[in-house]
Amino acid sequence: MRTMLLWTIAMIVLAGGAVSAWGDLCDACAEKVYDTAIGKCAVCGGQTPSTGMKICEACSKKLGQCEACRVKLKNAATRPATQATTKPATRNGK
């Protein structure tokens, strides 16, 4: 009976019952396994893909932080605070 239970759990994990990789995670958190129960974002209150995630994917991208531990991501896309409004170049200088 116990062997059957362990086999069933192993199959659920292999089939996607637990996910080992998410969108915006730091190197340390990318190696961990997370449940698939819906969590709550600490920033916006939206849903996270796991109770192990502190912030949602949108807030992670906006803040440049890991979804699980909120550490600053190395390759986070940074947006300028204000965008310059320049007129696109045209032919003949007009």
N, CA and C atoms as an extended XYZ file, in Angstrom:
282
Properties=species:S:1:pos:R:3:atomname:S:1:resname:S:1:resid:I:1 pbc="F F F"
N         0.835       -1.199        0.000 N   MET     1
C         0.000        0.000        0.000 CA  MET     1
C         0.874        1.255        0.000 C   MET     1
N         1.895        1.274        0.856 N   ARG     2
C         2.769        2.439        0.931 CA  ARG     2
C         3.511        2.654       -0.385 C   ARG     2
N         3.946        1.552       -1.007 N   THR     3
C         4.635        1.654       -2.298 CA  THR     3
C         3.713        2.271       -3.344 C   THR     3
N         2.459        1.887       -3.331 N   MET     4
C         1.484        2.429       -4.279 CA  MET     4
C         1.295        3.932       -4.060 C   MET     4
N         1.233        4.357       -2.818 N   LEU     5
C         1.090        5.772       -2.501 CA  LEU     5
C         2.304        6.554       -2.982 C   LEU     5
N         3.490        6.063       -2.717 N   LEU     6
C         4.712        6.735       -3.172 CA  LEU     6
C         4.777        6.803       -4.689 C   LEU     6
N         4.377        5.727       -5.347 N   TRP     7
C         4.349        5.704       -6.806 CA  TRP     7
C         3.359        6.740       -7.334 C   TRP     7
N         2.206        6.849       -6.734 N   THR     8
C         1.197        7.822       -7.155 CA  THR     8
C         1.711        9.246       -6.989 C   THR     8
N         2.328        9.533       -5.862 N   ILE     9
C         2.881       10.875       -5.623 CA  ILE     9
C         3.960       11.189       -6.646 C   ILE     9
N         4.827       10.228       -6.916 N   ALA    10
C         5.883       10.431       -7.909 CA  ALA    10
C         5.299       10.744       -9.279 C   ALA    10
N         4.251       10.077       -9.664 N   MET    11
C         3.620       10.304      -10.963 CA  MET    11
C         2.960       11.679      -11.031 C   MET    11
N         2.363       12.106       -9.940 N   ILE    12
C         1.749       13.439       -9.906 CA  ILE    12
C         2.820       14.507      -10.077 C   ILE    12
N         3.929       14.357       -9.385 N   VAL    13
C         5.023       15.321       -9.490 CA  VAL    13
C         5.568       15.349      -10.908 C   VAL    13
N         5.795       14.197      -11.496 N   LEU    14
C         6.313       14.133      -12.864 CA  LEU    14
C         5.318       14.669      -13.882 C   LEU    14
N         4.035       14.555      -13.599 N   ALA    15
C         3.011       15.019      -14.522 CA  ALA    15
C         2.712       16.509      -14.385 C   ALA    15
N         3.326       17.175      -13.424 N   GLY    16
C         3.113       18.611      -13.292 CA  GLY    16
C         2.394       19.011      -12.035 C   GLY    16
N         2.224       18.132      -11.081 N   GLY    17
C         1.586       18.476       -9.815 CA  GLY    17
C         2.423       19.452       -9.016 C   GLY    17
N         3.699       19.460       -9.238 N   ALA    18
C         4.616       20.429       -8.640 CA  ALA    18
C         5.482       20.954       -9.764 C   ALA    18
N         5.775       22.223       -9.723 N   VAL    19
C         6.523       22.848      -10.801 CA  VAL    19
C         7.868       23.307      -10.273 C   VAL    19
N         8.936       23.033      -11.005 N   SER    20
C        10.265       23.391      -10.538 CA  SER    20
C        10.819       24.632      -11.205 C   SER    20
N        10.095       25.221      -12.119 N   ALA    21
C        10.595       26.427      -12.773 CA  ALA    21
C         9.433       27.380      -13.045 C   ALA    21
N         9.646       28.661      -12.839 N   TRP    22
C         8.636       29.683      -13.080 CA  TRP    22
C         9.262       30.786      -13.902 C   TRP    22
N         8.488       31.795      -14.205 N   GLY    23
C         8.945       32.875      -15.059 CA  GLY    23
C        10.085       33.698      -14.499 C   GLY    23
N         9.846       34.460      -13.467 N   ASP    24
C        10.820       35.415      -12.970 CA  ASP    24
C        11.317       35.022      -11.587 C   ASP    24
N        12.277       34.108      -11.573 N   LEU    25
C        12.863       33.642      -10.320 CA  LEU    25
C        14.366       33.856      -10.348 C   LEU    25
N        14.937       34.100       -9.172 N   CYS    26
C        16.396       34.192       -9.073 CA  CYS    26
C        16.978       32.791       -9.234 C   CYS    26
N        18.283       32.693       -9.382 N   ASP    27
C        18.929       31.393       -9.583 CA  ASP    27
C        18.646       30.431       -8.436 C   ASP    27
N        18.679       30.922       -7.202 N   ALA    28
C        18.454       30.053       -6.037 CA  ALA    28
C        17.023       29.521       -6.012 C   ALA    28
N        16.050       30.364       -6.275 N   CYS    29
C        14.647       29.947       -6.223 CA  CYS    29
C        14.249       29.112       -7.436 C   CYS    29
N        14.945       29.255       -8.553 N   ALA    30
C        14.644       28.474       -9.746 CA  ALA    30
C        14.937       26.993       -9.529 C   ALA    30
N        15.776       26.676       -8.557 N   GLU    31
C        16.131       25.290       -8.265 CA  GLU    31
C        15.132       24.610       -7.329 C   GLU    31
N        14.225       25.366       -6.741 N   LYS    32
C        13.272       24.826       -5.763 CA  LYS    32
C        12.021       24.299       -6.451 C   LYS    32
N        11.258       23.517       -5.726 N   VAL    33
C         9.988       22.979       -6.221 CA  VAL    33
C         8.865       23.672       -5.467 C   VAL    33
N         7.835       24.083       -6.201 N   TYR    34
C         6.714       24.824       -5.615 CA  TYR    34
C         5.410       24.083       -5.843 C   TYR    34
N         4.464       24.269       -4.925 N   ASP    35
C         3.148       23.670       -5.119 CA  ASP    35
C         2.372       24.470       -6.161 C   ASP    35
N         1.252       23.963       -6.581 N   THR    36
C         0.451       24.659       -7.585 CA  THR    36
C        -0.830       25.248       -6.995 C   THR    36
N        -0.873       25.379       -5.684 N   ALA    37
C        -2.018       26.023       -5.036 CA  ALA    37
C        -1.900       27.535       -5.253 C   ALA    37
N        -2.988       28.177       -5.567 N   ILE    38
C        -2.995       29.614       -5.848 CA  ILE    38
C        -2.647       30.394       -4.592 C   ILE    38
N        -1.706       31.342       -4.739 N   GLY    39
C        -1.316       32.209       -3.639 CA  GLY    39
C        -1.791       33.630       -3.889 C   GLY    39
N        -1.410       34.538       -2.994 N   LYS    40
C        -1.829       35.939       -3.099 CA  LYS    40
C        -0.602       36.840       -3.155 C   LYS    40
N        -0.576       37.764       -4.105 N   CYS    41
C         0.526       38.707       -4.284 CA  CYS    41
C         0.548       39.714       -3.133 C   CYS    41
N         1.717       39.889       -2.537 N   ALA    42
C         1.877       40.817       -1.418 CA  ALA    42
C         1.834       42.276       -1.869 C   ALA    42
N         1.979       42.524       -3.164 N   VAL    43
C         1.999       43.901       -3.667 CA  VAL    43
C         0.618       44.343       -4.133 C   VAL    43
N         0.042       43.609       -5.084 N   CYS    44
C        -1.220       44.046       -5.689 CA  CYS    44
C        -2.440       43.263       -5.216 C   CYS    44
N        -2.204       42.138       -4.511 N   GLY    45
C        -3.312       41.323       -4.045 CA  GLY    45
C        -3.822       40.335       -5.078 C   GLY    45
N        -3.189       40.318       -6.249 N   GLY    46
C        -3.584       39.384       -7.299 CA  GLY    46
C        -3.143       37.965       -6.976 C   GLY    46
N        -3.352       37.073       -7.910 N   GLN    47
C        -3.022       35.666       -7.700 CA  GLN    47
C        -1.591       35.355       -8.114 C   GLN    47
N        -0.975       34.449       -7.365 N   THR    48
C         0.332       33.917       -7.725 CA  THR    48
C         0.131       32.447       -8.103 C   THR    48
N         1.020       31.881       -8.905 N   PRO    49
C         0.844       30.498       -9.328 CA  PRO    49
C         1.135       29.464       -8.246 C   PRO    49
N         1.594       29.914       -7.080 N   SER    50
C         1.925       29.003       -5.984 CA  SER    50
C         1.866       29.760       -4.664 C   SER    50
N         1.567       29.040       -3.593 N   THR    51
C         1.613       29.672       -2.274 CA  THR    51
C         3.053       29.985       -1.873 C   THR    51
N         4.017       29.426       -2.592 N   GLY    52
C         5.424       29.709       -2.340 CA  GLY    52
C         5.907       30.998       -2.987 C   GLY    52
N         5.065       31.625       -3.779 N   MET    53
C         5.422       32.880       -4.446 CA  MET    53
C         4.879       34.056       -3.638 C   MET    53
N         5.724       35.042       -3.400 N   LYS    54
C         5.305       36.213       -2.626 CA  LYS    54
C         4.636       37.266       -3.488 C   LYS    54
N         5.062       37.368       -4.752 N   ILE    55
C         4.469       38.357       -5.653 CA  ILE    55
C         4.114       37.696       -6.984 C   ILE    55
N         3.177       38.307       -7.696 N   CYS    56
C         2.734       37.767       -8.975 CA  CYS    56
C         3.749       38.079      -10.074 C   CYS    56
N         3.561       37.477      -11.231 N   GLU    57
C         4.486       37.660      -12.342 CA  GLU    57
C         4.517       39.114      -12.804 C   GLU    57
N         3.361       39.763      -12.857 N   ALA    58
C         3.308       41.160      -13.303 CA  ALA    58
C         4.091       42.074      -12.363 C   ALA    58
N         3.919       41.908      -11.053 N   CYS    59
C         4.653       42.722      -10.086 CA  CYS    59
C         6.133       42.385      -10.111 C   CYS    59
N         6.456       41.121      -10.345 N   SER    60
C         7.848       40.701      -10.448 CA  SER    60
C         8.533       41.430      -11.601 C   SER    60
N         7.866       41.480      -12.736 N   LYS    61
C         8.425       42.177      -13.899 CA  LYS    61
C         8.528       43.685      -13.638 C   LYS    61
N         7.492       44.251      -13.076 N   LYS    62
C         7.451       45.695      -12.815 CA  LYS    62
C         8.537       46.122      -11.827 C   LYS    62
N         8.725       45.318      -10.769 N   LEU    63
C         9.688       45.658       -9.718 CA  LEU    63
C        11.076       45.085       -9.955 C   LEU    63
N        11.194       44.141      -10.904 N   GLY    64
C        12.477       43.500      -11.168 CA  GLY    64
C        12.923       42.607      -10.026 C   GLY    64
N        11.946       41.942       -9.378 N   GLN    65
C        12.237       41.096       -8.223 CA  GLN    65
C        11.824       39.655       -8.486 C   GLN    65
N        12.476       38.737       -7.783 N   CYS    66
C        12.125       37.317       -7.826 CA  CYS    66
C        10.708       37.140       -7.275 C   CYS    66
N         9.915       36.315       -7.925 N   GLU    67
C         8.542       36.077       -7.469 CA  GLU    67
C         8.499       35.411       -6.098 C   GLU    67
N         9.491       34.584       -5.782 N   ALA    68
C         9.462       33.817       -4.536 CA  ALA    68
C        10.101       34.556       -3.362 C   ALA    68
N        11.304       35.098       -3.538 N   CYS    69
C        12.004       35.699       -2.392 CA  CYS    69
C        12.143       37.217       -2.480 C   CYS    69
N        11.747       37.788       -3.613 N   ARG    70
C        11.750       39.234       -3.858 CA  ARG    70
C        13.136       39.858       -3.919 C   ARG    70
N        14.178       39.052       -4.112 N   VAL    71
C        15.513       39.600       -4.300 CA  VAL    71
C        15.558       40.266       -5.685 C   VAL    71
N        16.360       41.308       -5.825 N   LYS    72
C        16.492       42.008       -7.101 CA  LYS    72
C        17.076       41.058       -8.135 C   LYS    72
N        16.442       40.961       -9.293 N   LEU    73
C        16.924       40.079      -10.346 CA  LEU    73
C        18.069       40.735      -11.105 C   LEU    73
N        19.068       39.947      -11.441 N   LYS    74
C        20.252       40.460      -12.144 CA  LYS    74
C        19.900       41.017      -13.513 C   LYS    74
N        19.084       40.301      -14.246 N   ASN    75
C        18.758       40.706      -15.611 CA  ASN    75
C        17.388       41.350      -15.710 C   ASN    75
N        16.986       42.028      -14.659 N   ALA    76
C        15.665       42.666      -14.658 CA  ALA    76
C        15.634       43.793      -15.681 C   ALA    76
N        14.560       43.834      -16.417 N   ALA    77
C        14.388       44.909      -17.392 CA  ALA    77
C        14.078       46.195      -16.640 C   ALA    77
N        14.827       47.225      -16.935 N   THR    78
C        14.598       48.499      -16.261 CA  THR    78
C        13.926       49.459      -17.226 C   THR    78
N        12.964       50.168      -16.722 N   ARG    79
C        12.247       51.154      -17.523 CA  ARG    79
C        12.620       52.544      -17.027 C   ARG    79
N        12.798       53.457      -17.934 N   PRO    80
C        13.072       54.825      -17.487 CA  PRO    80
C        11.849       55.406      -16.790 C   PRO    80
N        12.085       56.283      -15.830 N   ALA    81
C        10.978       56.884      -15.087 CA  ALA    81
C        10.062       57.673      -16.014 C   ALA    81
N        10.658       58.396      -16.924 N   THR    82
C         9.866       59.120      -17.916 CA  THR    82
C        10.477       58.857      -19.279 C   THR    82
N         9.636       58.764      -20.275 N   GLN    83
C        10.136       58.533      -21.619 CA  GLN    83
C        10.193       59.856      -22.354 C   GLN    83
N        11.323       60.076      -23.024 N   ALA    84
C        11.480       61.312      -23.790 CA  ALA    84
C        10.558       61.257      -24.996 C   ALA    84
N         9.958       62.372      -25.290 N   THR    85
C         9.097       62.434      -26.468 CA  THR    85
C         9.864       63.158      -27.554 C   THR    85
N        10.353       62.402      -28.482 N   THR    86
C        11.109       62.995      -29.597 CA  THR    86
C        10.366       62.733      -30.869 C   THR    86
N        10.480       63.644      -31.791 N   LYS    87
C         9.834       63.515      -33.070 CA  LYS    87
C        10.687       62.583      -33.931 C   LYS    87
N        10.077       61.585      -34.557 N   PRO    88
C        10.862       60.673      -35.385 CA  PRO    88
C        11.454       61.399      -36.584 C   PRO    88
N        12.620       60.943      -36.996 N   ALA    89
C        13.284       61.552      -38.148 CA  ALA    89
C        12.472       61.291      -39.409 C   ALA    89
N        12.437       62.271      -40.290 N   THR    90
C        11.709       62.139      -41.546 CA  THR    90
C        12.638       62.461      -42.689 C   THR    90
N        12.231       62.126      -43.874 N   ARG    91
C        13.037       62.459      -45.039 CA  ARG    91
C        13.064       63.963      -45.281 C   ARG    91
N        14.118       64.424      -45.857 N   ASN    92
C        14.292       65.828      -46.239 CA  ASN    92
C        14.291       66.750      -45.025 C   ASN    92
N        14.503       66.211      -43.816 N   GLY    93
C        14.620       67.059      -42.633 CA  GLY    93
C        13.324       67.699      -42.200 C   GLY    93
N        12.206       67.279      -42.709 N   LYS    94
C        10.920       67.898      -42.347 CA  LYS    94
C        10.223       67.119      -41.280 C   LYS    94
